[in-house]
């Protein structure tokens, strides 16, 4: 493996007894994850990684966007590339693994959760405790999962692994990411949602889609929208209910303009996956979604410009190691 990053000396000691001796691992770690706890526990994290893998290296990001570059480099060097951090770190790592300069055949992707939202790991059934997550990375089931691709009119291309959001979602993520997060993910995001609802002005957005539920289009004064590959976002909003990450379809949810009071009352329905029963909400399964109007967007919890954009499912684009005891939905190894 390459010499950059932190090469773990623990892994070469005689009688080391690592759980995984056959695969090499690069961990792309965000020291700012968990309100800075990851960086403060650097030595502890590196020792835990070394207990799990005989051939392991931890590479710490130093700035926004650096994790994607580290993942791109690791894509040609390791059997497994793991993201240590929150959903934003996972987004960067997946973007690096699937970007134009990455390896033609990406390595296995794994997650070591250390962030605020932790929504992707709910779908992957990865425990939040580091040792438990490393156990999954070392011994878990590997399945080919869908990824999302975003195309802008100027030719830019991006990817997302979990959920892309529009409208008020982008402001919620901006507020949540700027907060201290000391009270945990659920409190952080609920507070950000309520602050956003108090001031957000919905705008008309032209939507079009095609996929399992046929072709459709609507112009809707949109409060928020979710294009879900995974199941959850916003520290537990169940926006991908009924789907899975290997079915070739997004779960698209469009929420119309509502008063702040009415929208706040609907929060429980978002958390238990029943928002599609609200009058005016559009919910369809689609493999392609067009956002034809300027509207703010976020990918995997990170604000990322605005529409117009086209979002497409990339079927089974990435091998992912998770904690499933059996393949979920239609996934096969």
Phi and psi restraints in degrees (value plus and minus 20) as a CYANA .aco file:
   2 UNK   PHI     -83.8   -43.8
   2 UNK   PSI     138.6   178.6
   3 UNK   PHI    -108.1   -68.1
   3 UNK   PSI     -31.0     9.0
   4 UNK   PHI     -89.6   -49.6
   4 UNK   PSI     137.4   177.4
   5 UNK   PHI      65.3   105.3
   5 UNK   PSI    -180.0  -140.0
   6 UNK   PHI    -126.3   -86.3
   6 UNK   PSI      86.0   126.0
   7 UNK   PHI    -102.0   -62.0
   7 UNK   PSI     106.6   146.6
   8 UNK   PHI    -106.4   -66.4
   8 UNK   PSI      93.7   133.7
   9 UNK   PHI     -89.0   -49.0
   9 UNK   PSI     -44.4    -4.4
  10 UNK   PHI     -80.9   -40.9
  10 UNK   PSI     -49.1    -9.1
  11 UNK   PHI     -95.6   -55.6
  11 UNK   PSI     -29.2    10.8
  12 UNK   PHI    -129.7   -89.7
  12 UNK   PSI     -15.1    24.9
  13 UNK   PHI     -90.7   -50.7
  13 UNK   PSI     123.9   163.9
  14 UNK   PHI     -81.9   -41.9
  14 UNK   PSI     115.7   155.7
  15 UNK   PHI      51.2    91.2
  15 UNK   PSI       6.8    46.8
  16 UNK   PHI     -78.8   -38.8
  16 UNK   PSI     -59.9   -19.9
  17 UNK   PHI      52.5    92.5
  17 UNK   PSI      10.4    50.4
  18 UNK   PHI     -82.2   -42.2
  18 UNK   PSI     129.2   169.2
  19 UNK   PHI     -87.4   -47.4
  19 UNK   PSI     -56.6   -16.6
  20 UNK   PHI    -139.4   -99.4
  20 UNK   PSI      92.9   132.9
  21 UNK   PHI    -129.9   -89.9
  21 UNK   PSI     -26.5    13.5
  22 UNK   PHI    -120.6   -80.6
  22 UNK   PSI     -34.8     5.2
  23 UNK   PHI    -142.6  -102.6
  23 UNK   PSI     124.5   164.5
  24 UNK   PHI    -112.2   -72.2
  24 UNK   PSI     125.3   165.3
  25 UNK   PHI    -147.6  -107.6
  25 UNK   PSI     114.6   154.6
  26 UNK   PHI    -136.7   -96.7
  26 UNK   PSI     104.6   144.6
  27 UNK   PHI    -119.3   -79.3
  27 UNK   PSI     101.8   141.8
  28 UNK   PHI    -115.5   -75.5
  28 UNK   PSI      91.2   131.2
  29 UNK   PHI    -133.4   -93.4
  29 UNK   PSI     117.5   157.5
  30 UNK   PHI    -121.1   -81.1
  30 UNK   PSI      89.5   129.5
  31 UNK   PHI     -86.5   -46.5
  31 UNK   PSI     -36.5     3.5
  32 UNK   PHI    -108.1   -68.1
  32 UNK   PSI     -25.7    14.3
  33 UNK   PHI     -83.4   -43.4
  33 UNK   PSI     128.4   168.4
  34 UNK   PHI      44.0    84.0
  34 UNK   PSI      16.6    56.6
  35 UNK   PHI      46.6    86.6
  35 UNK   PSI       7.6    47.6
  36 UNK   PHI      73.6   113.6
  36 UNK   PSI     -21.6    18.4
  37 UNK   PHI     -84.8   -44.8
  37 UNK   PSI     -53.3   -13.3
  38 UNK   PHI     -81.9   -41.9
  38 UNK   PSI     -66.7   -26.7
  39 UNK   PHI     -83.9   -43.9
  39 UNK   PSI     -57.0   -17.0
  40 UNK   PHI     -88.3   -48.3
  40 UNK   PSI     -44.9    -4.9
  41 UNK   PHI    -127.0   -87.0
  41 UNK   PSI       9.7    49.7
  42 UNK   PHI     -74.6   -34.6
  42 UNK   PSI     -71.1   -31.1
  43 UNK   PHI     -84.0   -44.0
  43 UNK   PSI     -60.5   -20.5
  44 UNK   PHI     -83.2   -43.2
  44 UNK   PSI     -62.3   -22.3
  45 UNK   PHI     -83.3   -43.3
  45 UNK   PSI     -65.0   -25.0
  46 UNK   PHI     -84.7   -44.7
  46 UNK   PSI     -56.9   -16.9
  47 UNK   PHI     -86.1   -46.1
  47 UNK   PSI     -59.8   -19.8
  48 UNK   PHI     -84.4   -44.4
  48 UNK   PSI     -62.0   -22.0
  49 UNK   PHI     -80.6   -40.6
  49 UNK   PSI     -62.1   -22.1
  50 UNK   PHI     -87.5   -47.5
  50 UNK   PSI     -49.8    -9.8
  51 UNK   PHI     -88.3   -48.3
  51 UNK   PSI     -47.6    -7.6
  52 UNK   PHI    -110.1   -70.1
  52 UNK   PSI     -50.8   -10.8
  53 UNK   PHI    -151.0  -111.0
  53 UNK   PSI     114.4   154.4
  54 UNK   PHI     -92.0   -52.0
  54 UNK   PSI     -55.7   -15.7
  55 UNK   PHI    -136.1   -96.1
  55 UNK   PSI      81.4   121.4
  56 UNK   PHI    -165.0  -125.0
  56 UNK   PSI     131.8   171.8
  57 UNK   PHI    -167.1  -127.1
  57 UNK   PSI     118.4   158.4
  58 UNK   PHI    -130.8   -90.8
  58 UNK   PSI     107.7   147.7
  59 UNK   PHI    -139.1   -99.1
  59 UNK   PSI     100.6   140.6
  60 UNK   PHI    -114.9   -74.9
  60 UNK   PSI     108.6   148.6
  61 UNK   PHI     -93.5   -53.5
  61 UNK   PSI     135.6   175.6
  62 UNK   PHI    -141.5  -101.5
  62 UNK   PSI     -29.4    10.6
  63 UNK   PHI    -183.4  -143.4
  63 UNK   PSI     140.6   180.6
  64 UNK   PHI     -75.1   -35.1
  64 UNK   PSI     113.9   153.9
  65 UNK   PHI      72.2   112.2
  65 UNK   PSI     -39.1     0.9
  66 UNK   PHI     -88.6   -48.6
  66 UNK   PSI     -52.9   -12.9
  67 UNK   PHI     -81.1   -41.1
  67 UNK   PSI     -56.1   -16.1
  68 UNK   PHI     -83.8   -43.8
  68 UNK   PSI     -60.7   -20.7
  69 UNK   PHI     -87.5   -47.5
  69 UNK   PSI     -61.9   -21.9
  70 UNK   PHI     -82.2   -42.2
  70 UNK   PSI     -60.2   -20.2
  71 UNK   PHI     -86.2   -46.2
  71 UNK   PSI     -60.5   -20.5
  72 UNK   PHI     -79.2   -39.2
  72 UNK   PSI     -65.3   -25.3
  73 UNK   PHI     -82.5   -42.5
  73 UNK   PSI     -63.1   -23.1
  74 UNK   PHI     -89.8   -49.8
  74 UNK   PSI     -38.8     1.2
  75 UNK   PHI     -82.9   -42.9
  75 UNK   PSI     -41.9    -1.9
  76 UNK   PHI    -122.7   -82.7
  76 UNK   PSI     -18.1    21.9
  77 UNK   PHI    -139.9   -99.9
  77 UNK   PSI     -38.3     1.7
  78 UNK   PHI    -151.6  -111.6
  78 UNK   PSI     135.8   175.8
  79 UNK   PHI     -97.6   -57.6
  79 UNK   PSI     -53.2   -13.2
  80 UNK   PHI    -152.1  -112.1
  80 UNK   PSI     115.0   155.0
  81 UNK   PHI    -139.8   -99.8
  81 UNK   PSI     101.7   141.7
  82 UNK   PHI    -132.2   -92.2
  82 UNK   PSI     121.9   161.9
  83 UNK   PHI    -118.0   -78.0
  83 UNK   PSI     102.2   142.2
  84 UNK   PHI    -126.3   -86.3
  84 UNK   PSI      89.5   129.5
  85 UNK   PHI     137.7   177.7
  85 UNK   PSI    -174.7  -134.7
  86 UNK   PHI    -115.8   -75.8
  86 UNK   PSI    -185.0  -145.0
  87 UNK   PHI     -84.1   -44.1
  87 UNK   PSI     -51.7   -11.7
  88 UNK   PHI     -85.1   -45.1
  88 UNK   PSI     -59.3   -19.3
  89 UNK   PHI     -85.6   -45.6
  89 UNK   PSI     -61.4   -21.4
  90 UNK   PHI     -79.3   -39.3
  90 UNK   PSI     -61.5   -21.5
  91 UNK   PHI     -78.7   -38.7
  91 UNK   PSI     -66.5   -26.5
  92 UNK   PHI     -83.8   -43.8
  92 UNK   PSI     -63.7   -23.7
  93 UNK   PHI     -84.7   -44.7
  93 UNK   PSI     -65.1   -25.1
  94 UNK   PHI     -82.3   -42.3
  94 UNK   PSI     -60.3   -20.3
  95 UNK   PHI     -80.0   -40.0
  95 UNK   PSI     -59.4   -19.4
  96 UNK   PHI     -88.6   -48.6
  96 UNK   PSI     -58.2   -18.2
  97 UNK   PHI     -91.6   -51.6
  97 UNK   PSI     -48.5    -8.5
  98 UNK   PHI    -126.0   -86.0
  98 UNK   PSI     -17.9    22.1
  99 UNK   PHI     -89.9   -49.9
  99 UNK   PSI     150.8   190.8
 100 UNK   PHI     -85.0   -45.0
 100 UNK   PSI     -43.8    -3.8
 101 UNK   PHI    -121.1   -81.1
 101 UNK   PSI     -13.7    26.3
 102 UNK   PHI    -100.8   -60.8
 102 UNK   PSI     155.7   195.7
 103 UNK   PHI     -82.8   -42.8
 103 UNK   PSI     122.8   162.8
 104 UNK   PHI     -77.4   -37.4
 104 UNK   PSI     -55.1   -15.1
 105 UNK   PHI    -134.3   -94.3
 105 UNK   PSI      80.6   120.6
 106 UNK   PHI     -83.2   -43.2
 106 UNK   PSI     130.8   170.8
 107 UNK   PHI     -90.4   -50.4
 107 UNK   PSI     154.5   194.5
 108 UNK   PHI     -86.3   -46.3
 108 UNK   PSI     119.5   159.5
 109 UNK   PHI    -124.4   -84.4
 109 UNK   PSI     116.3   156.3
 110 UNK   PHI    -156.1  -116.1
 110 UNK   PSI     142.1   182.1
 111 UNK   PHI    -145.1  -105.1
 111 UNK   PSI     112.8   152.8
 112 UNK   PHI    -137.2   -97.2
 112 UNK   PSI      75.6   115.6
 113 UNK   PHI     -88.1   -48.1
 113 UNK   PSI     114.4   154.4
 114 UNK   PHI    -174.8  -134.8
 114 UNK   PSI      12.3    52.3
 115 UNK   PHI    -143.7  -103.7
 115 UNK   PSI    -183.2  -143.2
 116 UNK   PHI    -109.5   -69.5
 116 UNK   PSI     -72.4   -32.4
 117 UNK   PHI     -95.0   -55.0
 117 UNK   PSI     -73.4   -33.4
 118 UNK   PHI      40.5    80.5
 118 UNK   PSI      15.7    55.7
 119 UNK   PHI    -100.9   -60.9
 119 UNK   PSI     -56.6   -16.6
 120 UNK   PHI     -81.3   -41.3
 120 UNK   PSI     -59.1   -19.1
 121 UNK   PHI     -86.5   -46.5
 121 UNK   PSI     -42.0    -2.0
 122 UNK   PHI     -83.0   -43.0
 122 UNK   PSI     -62.6   -22.6
 123 UNK   PHI     -89.9   -49.9
 123 UNK   PSI     -54.6   -14.6
 124 UNK   PHI    -105.9   -65.9
 124 UNK   PSI     -25.1    14.9
 125 UNK   PHI      36.1    76.1
 125 UNK   PSI      25.7    65.7
 126 UNK   PHI    -122.3   -82.3
 126 UNK   PSI     109.5   149.5
 127 UNK   PHI     -87.1   -47.1
 127 UNK   PSI     134.7   174.7
 128 UNK   PHI     -98.8   -58.8
 128 UNK   PSI     -47.1    -7.1
 129 UNK   PHI     -86.8   -46.8
 129 UNK   PSI     117.6   157.6
 130 UNK   PHI     -79.9   -39.9
 130 UNK   PSI     -66.5   -26.5
 131 UNK   PHI     -81.8   -41.8
 131 UNK   PSI     -59.0   -19.0
 132 UNK   PHI     -85.8   -45.8
 132 UNK   PSI     -61.7   -21.7
 133 UNK   PHI     -85.4   -45.4
 133 UNK   PSI     -57.3   -17.3
 134 UNK   PHI     -88.0   -48.0
 134 UNK   PSI     -53.6   -13.6
 135 UNK   PHI     -80.3   -40.3
 135 UNK   PSI     -63.8   -23.8
 136 UNK   PHI     -83.7   -43.7
 136 UNK   PSI     -65.3   -25.3
 137 UNK   PHI     -79.8   -39.8
 137 UNK   PSI     -53.4   -13.4
 138 UNK   PHI    -105.5   -65.5
 138 UNK   PSI     -50.9   -10.9
 139 UNK   PHI    -152.9  -112.9
 139 UNK   PSI     -21.5    18.5
 140 UNK   PHI     -95.2   -55.2
 140 UNK   PSI     155.0   195.0
 141 UNK   PHI     -96.9   -56.9
 141 UNK   PSI     120.2   160.2
 142 UNK   PHI    -130.8   -90.8
 142 UNK   PSI     107.9   147.9
 143 UNK   PHI    -153.6  -113.6
 143 UNK   PSI     129.4   169.4
 144 UNK   PHI    -101.9   -61.9
 144 UNK   PSI      99.6   139.6
 145 UNK   PHI    -136.9   -96.9
 145 UNK   PSI     133.5   173.5
 146 UNK   PHI     -88.9   -48.9
 146 UNK   PSI     133.8   173.8
 147 UNK   PHI    -148.1  -108.1
 147 UNK   PSI     142.0   182.0
 148 UNK   PHI    -122.1   -82.1
 148 UNK   PSI     121.5   161.5
 149 UNK   PHI    -139.3   -99.3
 149 UNK   PSI     118.2   158.2
 150 UNK   PHI    -137.1   -97.1
 150 UNK   PSI     111.3   151.3
 151 UNK   PHI    -142.1  -102.1
 151 UNK   PSI     108.2   148.2
 152 UNK   PHI    -117.2   -77.2
 152 UNK   PSI     137.1   177.1
 153 UNK   PHI     -80.3   -40.3
 153 UNK   PSI     -45.5    -5.5
 154 UNK   PHI    -103.5   -63.5
 154 UNK   PSI     -14.7    25.3
 155 UNK   PHI      79.2   119.2
 155 UNK   PSI     -29.2    10.8
 156 UNK   PHI     -85.7   -45.7
 156 UNK   PSI     127.7   167.7
 157 UNK   PHI    -152.8  -112.8
 157 UNK   PSI     115.7   155.7
 158 UNK   PHI    -155.0  -115.0
 158 UNK   PSI     154.5   194.5
 159 UNK   PHI    -153.8  -113.8
 159 UNK   PSI     137.5   177.5
 160 UNK   PHI    -163.5  -123.5
 160 UNK   PSI     131.0   171.0
 161 UNK   PHI    -122.5   -82.5
 161 UNK   PSI     -48.1    -8.1
 162 UNK   PHI    -134.7   -94.7
 162 UNK   PSI    -100.5   -60.5
 163 UNK   PHI    -161.7  -121.7
 163 UNK   PSI     116.2   156.2
 164 UNK   PHI    -124.5   -84.5
 164 UNK   PSI     115.6   155.6
 165 UNK   PHI    -145.2  -105.2
 165 UNK   PSI     137.2   177.2
 166 UNK   PHI    -156.2  -116.2
 166 UNK   PSI     139.6   179.6
 167 UNK   PHI      53.6    93.6
 167 UNK   PSI    -150.3  -110.3
 168 UNK   PHI     -79.5   -39.5
 168 UNK   PSI     -44.3    -4.3
 169 UNK   PHI     -73.8   -33.8
 169 UNK   PSI     -63.1   -23.1
 170 UNK   PHI     -83.4   -43.4
 170 UNK   PSI     -59.4   -19.4
 171 UNK   PHI     -90.7   -50.7
 171 UNK   PSI     -57.8   -17.8
 172 UNK   PHI     -78.0   -38.0
 172 UNK   PSI     -65.8   -25.8
 173 UNK   PHI     -85.5   -45.5
 173 UNK   PSI     -59.1   -19.1
 174 UNK   PHI     -81.9   -41.9
 174 UNK   PSI     -65.8   -25.8
 175 UNK   PHI     -85.5   -45.5
 175 UNK   PSI     -65.0   -25.0
 176 UNK   PHI     -82.3   -42.3
 176 UNK   PSI     -62.6   -22.6
 177 UNK   PHI     -87.9   -47.9
 177 UNK   PSI     -46.4    -6.4
 178 UNK   PHI    -108.1   -68.1
 178 UNK   PSI     -26.2    13.8
 179 UNK   PHI    -104.9   -64.9
 179 UNK   PSI     148.7   188.7
 180 UNK   PHI     -93.4   -53.4
 180 UNK   PSI     -46.4    -6.4
 181 UNK   PHI      43.6    83.6
 181 UNK   PSI      -2.6    37.4
 182 UNK   PHI     -91.2   -51.2
 182 UNK   PSI     -37.1     2.9
 183 UNK   PHI    -116.7   -76.7
 183 UNK   PSI     -12.3    27.7
 184 UNK   PHI      76.4   116.4
 184 UNK   PSI     151.1   191.1
 185 UNK   PHI     -86.5   -46.5
 185 UNK   PSI     -67.4   -27.4
 186 UNK   PHI     -82.3   -42.3
 186 UNK   PSI     -67.8   -27.8
 187 UNK   PHI     -84.3   -44.3
 187 UNK   PSI     -60.7   -20.7
 188 UNK   PHI     -79.7   -39.7
 188 UNK   PSI     -67.6   -27.6
 189 UNK   PHI     -95.5   -55.5
 189 UNK   PSI     -56.9   -16.9
 190 UNK   PHI     -83.0   -43.0
 190 UNK   PSI     -62.4   -22.4
 191 UNK   PHI     -81.0   -41.0
 191 UNK   PSI     -61.7   -21.7
 192 UNK   PHI     -86.5   -46.5
 192 UNK   PSI     -57.8   -17.8
 193 UNK   PHI     -83.3   -43.3
 193 UNK   PSI     -67.9   -27.9
 194 UNK   PHI     -84.8   -44.8
 194 UNK   PSI     -59.9   -19.9
 195 UNK   PHI     -83.0   -43.0
 195 UNK   PSI     -61.1   -21.1
 196 UNK   PHI     -86.8   -46.8
 196 UNK   PSI     -63.5   -23.5
 197 UNK   PHI     -81.1   -41.1
 197 UNK   PSI     -49.7    -9.7
 198 UNK   PHI     -89.7   -49.7
 198 UNK   PSI     -39.1     0.9
 199 UNK   PHI    -152.5  -112.5
 199 UNK   PSI     -28.5    11.5
 200 UNK   PHI     -98.3   -58.3
 200 UNK   PSI     117.2   157.2
 201 UNK   PHI    -130.8   -90.8
 201 UNK   PSI      90.9   130.9
 202 UNK   PHI     -82.5   -42.5
 202 UNK   PSI     132.0   172.0
 203 UNK   PHI    -147.4  -107.4
 203 UNK   PSI     133.2   173.2
 204 UNK   PHI     -86.0   -46.0
 204 UNK   PSI     112.2   152.2
 205 UNK   PHI    -150.3  -110.3
 205 UNK   PSI     114.6   154.6
 206 UNK   PHI    -113.3   -73.3
 206 UNK   PSI     100.6   140.6
 207 UNK   PHI    -135.2   -95.2
 207 UNK   PSI     127.0   167.0
 208 UNK   PHI    -165.1  -125.1
 208 UNK   PSI     130.2   170.2
 209 UNK   PHI    -173.1  -133.1
 209 UNK   PSI     142.1   182.1
 210 UNK   PHI    -169.6  -129.6
 210 UNK   PSI     130.4   170.4
 211 UNK   PHI     137.7   177.7
 211 UNK   PSI    -167.7  -127.7
 212 UNK   PHI     -81.1   -41.1
 212 UNK   PSI     -50.7   -10.7
 213 UNK   PHI    -116.8   -76.8
 213 UNK   PSI      -1.6    38.4
 214 UNK   PHI      67.0   107.0
 214 UNK   PSI    -191.1  -151.1
 215 UNK   PHI    -113.8   -73.8
 215 UNK   PSI     127.2   167.2
 216 UNK   PHI    -181.6  -141.6
 216 UNK   PSI     145.6   185.6
 217 UNK   PHI    -177.6  -137.6
 217 UNK   PSI     129.7   169.7
 218 UNK   PHI    -178.9  -138.9
 218 UNK   PSI     124.3   164.3
 219 UNK   PHI    -124.7   -84.7
 219 UNK   PSI      98.3   138.3
 220 UNK   PHI    -153.5  -113.5
 220 UNK   PSI     110.8   150.8
 221 UNK   PHI     -88.1   -48.1
 221 UNK   PSI      84.7   124.7
 222 UNK   PHI    -122.0   -82.0
 222 UNK   PSI     102.1   142.1
 223 UNK   PHI     -97.7   -57.7
 223 UNK   PSI     -70.6   -30.6
 224 UNK   PHI    -174.2  -134.2
 224 UNK   PSI     138.1   178.1
 225 UNK   PHI    -169.1  -129.1
 225 UNK   PSI     127.6   167.6
 226 UNK   PHI    -149.2  -109.2
 226 UNK   PSI     109.1   149.1
 227 UNK   PHI    -133.0   -93.0
 227 UNK   PSI      79.8   119.8
 228 UNK   PHI    -122.5   -82.5
 228 UNK   PSI     102.5   142.5
 229 UNK   PHI    -113.3   -73.3
 229 UNK   PSI     -66.0   -26.0
 230 UNK   PHI    -107.3   -67.3
 230 UNK   PSI    -186.5  -146.5
 231 UNK   PHI    -116.4   -76.4
 231 UNK   PSI     -55.6   -15.6
 232 UNK   PHI    -148.5  -108.5
 232 UNK   PSI     135.0   175.0
 233 UNK   PHI    -171.7  -131.7
 233 UNK   PSI     151.8   191.8
 234 UNK   PHI      38.6    78.6
 234 UNK   PSI      18.7    58.7
 235 UNK   PHI      39.7    79.7
 235 UNK   PSI      24.5    64.5
 236 UNK   PHI      98.8   138.8
 236 UNK   PSI     -18.6    21.4
 237 UNK   PHI     -84.3   -44.3
 237 UNK   PSI     100.6   140.6
 238 UNK   PHI    -109.8   -69.8
 238 UNK   PSI      59.0    99.0
 239 UNK   PHI    -114.5   -74.5
 239 UNK   PSI     -28.2    11.8
 240 UNK   PHI    -130.6   -90.6
 240 UNK   PSI       6.2    46.2
 241 UNK   PHI     -77.9   -37.9
 241 UNK   PSI     111.6   151.6
 242 UNK   PHI      74.1   114.1
 242 UNK   PSI     -32.5     7.5
 243 UNK   PHI    -126.5   -86.5
 243 UNK   PSI     159.7   199.7
 244 UNK   PHI    -166.0  -126.0
 244 UNK   PSI     152.3   192.3
 245 UNK   PHI    -110.1   -70.1
 245 UNK   PSI      -1.7    38.3
 246 UNK   PHI    -157.8  -117.8
 246 UNK   PSI      -1.4    38.6
 247 UNK   PHI    -118.1   -78.1
 247 UNK   PSI     -17.9    22.1
 248 UNK   PHI      53.0    93.0
 248 UNK   PSI      -4.7    35.3
 249 UNK   PHI    -156.0  -116.0
 249 UNK   PSI     124.9   164.9
 250 UNK   PHI    -106.9   -66.9
 250 UNK   PSI     136.4   176.4
 251 UNK   PHI    -121.0   -81.0
 251 UNK   PSI      89.4   129.4
 252 UNK   PHI    -117.3   -77.3
 252 UNK   PSI     104.3   144.3
 253 UNK   PHI    -145.4  -105.4
 253 UNK   PSI     103.0   143.0
 254 UNK   PHI    -133.3   -93.3
 254 UNK   PSI     103.4   143.4
 255 UNK   PHI    -128.0   -88.0
 255 UNK   PSI     101.7   141.7
 256 UNK   PHI     -94.9   -54.9
 256 UNK   PSI     151.9   191.9
 257 UNK   PHI     -78.5   -38.5
 257 UNK   PSI     110.7   150.7
 258 UNK   PHI    -158.3  -118.3
 258 UNK   PSI     136.7   176.7
 259 UNK   PHI     -86.1   -46.1
 259 UNK   PSI     136.2   176.2
 260 UNK   PHI     -77.6   -37.6
 260 UNK   PSI     -59.5   -19.5
 261 UNK   PHI     -85.6   -45.6
 261 UNK   PSI     -66.2   -26.2
 262 UNK   PHI     -84.7   -44.7
 262 UNK   PSI     -62.6   -22.6
 263 UNK   PHI     -82.9   -42.9
 263 UNK   PSI     -60.3   -20.3
 264 UNK   PHI     -83.2   -43.2
 264 UNK   PSI     -57.8   -17.8
 265 UNK   PHI     -87.1   -47.1
 265 UNK   PSI     -41.8    -1.8
 266 UNK   PHI    -104.1   -64.1
 266 UNK   PSI     -28.3    11.7
 267 UNK   PHI     -73.7   -33.7
 267 UNK   PSI     -64.9   -24.9
 268 UNK   PHI     -76.9   -36.9
 268 UNK   PSI     -54.4   -14.4
 269 UNK   PHI     -87.9   -47.9
 269 UNK   PSI     -52.3   -12.3
 270 UNK   PHI     -89.4   -49.4
 270 UNK   PSI     -57.7   -17.7
 271 UNK   PHI     -93.7   -53.7
 271 UNK   PSI     -47.3    -7.3
 272 UNK   PHI    -124.4   -84.4
 272 UNK   PSI     -11.1    28.9
 273 UNK   PHI      59.4    99.4
 273 UNK   PSI      -0.9    39.1
 274 UNK   PHI    -130.5   -90.5
 274 UNK   PSI      -1.4    38.6
 275 UNK   PHI     -88.1   -48.1
 275 UNK   PSI     -40.9    -0.9
 276 UNK   PHI     -87.2   -47.2
 276 UNK   PSI     -33.0     7.0
 277 UNK   PHI    -104.9   -64.9
 277 UNK   PSI     -20.0    20.0
 278 UNK   PHI    -104.2   -64.2
 278 UNK   PSI     111.1   151.1
 279 UNK   PHI     -75.4   -35.4
 279 UNK   PSI     113.7   153.7
 280 UNK   PHI      74.0   114.0
 280 UNK   PSI     -37.8     2.2
 281 UNK   PHI     -96.5   -56.5
 281 UNK   PSI     114.6   154.6
 282 UNK   PHI    -123.8   -83.8
 282 UNK   PSI     109.8   149.8
 283 UNK   PHI    -157.2  -117.2
 283 UNK   PSI      99.1   139.1
 284 UNK   PHI    -162.6  -122.6
 284 UNK   PSI     140.2   180.2
 285 UNK   PHI    -118.8   -78.8
 285 UNK   PSI     107.4   147.4
 286 UNK   PHI    -166.2  -126.2
 286 UNK   PSI     123.2   163.2
 287 UNK   PHI    -115.7   -75.7
 287 UNK   PSI     -32.0     8.0
 288 UNK   PHI    -163.6  -123.6
 288 UNK   PSI     110.8   150.8
 289 UNK   PHI    -149.3  -109.3
 289 UNK   PSI     109.5   149.5
 290 UNK   PHI    -128.7   -88.7
 290 UNK   PSI     108.6   148.6
 291 UNK   PHI    -129.1   -89.1
 291 UNK   PSI      85.0   125.0
 292 UNK   PHI    -116.7   -76.7
 292 UNK   PSI     -13.5    26.5
 293 UNK   PHI    -147.4  -107.4
 293 UNK   PSI     135.8   175.8
 294 UNK   PHI     -87.4   -47.4
 294 UNK   PSI     100.4   140.4
 295 UNK   PHI    -175.9  -135.9
 295 UNK   PSI     116.6   156.6
 296 UNK   PHI     -81.0   -41.0
 296 UNK   PSI     128.1   168.1
 297 UNK   PHI    -157.5  -117.5
 297 UNK   PSI     139.9   179.9
 298 UNK   PHI    -158.4  -118.4
 298 UNK   PSI     129.8   169.8
 299 UNK   PHI    -141.8  -101.8
 299 UNK   PSI     102.4   142.4
 300 UNK   PHI      33.1    73.1
 300 UNK   PSI      17.1    57.1
 301 UNK   PHI      66.7   106.7
 301 UNK   PSI     -15.1    24.9
 302 UNK   PHI    -135.3   -95.3
 302 UNK   PSI      99.5   139.5
 303 UNK   PHI     -74.0   -34.0
 303 UNK   PSI     114.9   154.9
 304 UNK   PHI    -166.0  -126.0
 304 UNK   PSI      41.8    81.8
 305 UNK   PHI      54.9    94.9
 305 UNK   PSI    -163.6  -123.6
 306 UNK   PHI    -174.8  -134.8
 306 UNK   PSI     148.6   188.6
 307 UNK   PHI     -92.0   -52.0
 307 UNK   PSI     154.7   194.7
 308 UNK   PHI     -91.4   -51.4
 308 UNK   PSI     124.8   164.8
 309 UNK   PHI    -169.3  -129.3
 309 UNK   PSI     143.9   183.9
 310 UNK   PHI    -140.3  -100.3
 310 UNK   PSI     111.8   151.8
 311 UNK   PHI    -134.9   -94.9
 311 UNK   PSI     111.3   151.3
 312 UNK   PHI    -152.1  -112.1
 312 UNK   PSI     124.8   164.8
 313 UNK   PHI     -95.5   -55.5
 313 UNK   PSI     112.7   152.7
 314 UNK   PHI    -124.1   -84.1
 314 UNK   PSI      81.7   121.7
 315 UNK   PHI     -82.5   -42.5
 315 UNK   PSI     108.6   148.6
 316 UNK   PHI      27.1    67.1
 316 UNK   PSI      30.0    70.0
 317 UNK   PHI    -100.5   -60.5
 317 UNK   PSI     -39.8     0.2
 318 UNK   PHI    -161.9  -121.9
 318 UNK   PSI     114.3   154.3
 319 UNK   PHI     -97.4   -57.4
 319 UNK   PSI     105.0   145.0
 320 UNK   PHI    -145.7  -105.7
 320 UNK   PSI     115.8   155.8
 321 UNK   PHI    -118.7   -78.7
 321 UNK   PSI     102.4   142.4
 322 UNK   PHI    -151.8  -111.8
 322 UNK   PSI    -195.9  -155.9
 323 UNK   PHI    -119.2   -79.2
 323 UNK   PSI      -1.1    38.9
 324 UNK   PHI     -86.2   -46.2
 324 UNK   PSI     123.4   163.4
 325 UNK   PHI    -107.7   -67.7
 325 UNK   PSI     -41.7    -1.7
 326 UNK   PHI    -168.9  -128.9
 326 UNK   PSI     136.4   176.4
 327 UNK   PHI     -80.2   -40.2
 327 UNK   PSI     108.6   148.6
 328 UNK   PHI     -96.0   -56.0
 328 UNK   PSI     128.7   168.7
 329 UNK   PHI      34.2    74.2
 329 UNK   PSI    -149.4  -109.4
 330 UNK   PHI    -119.0   -79.0
 330 UNK   PSI      -8.1    31.9
 331 UNK   PHI     -87.6   -47.6
 331 UNK   PSI     120.5   160.5
 332 UNK   PHI    -154.3  -114.3
 332 UNK   PSI     133.3   173.3
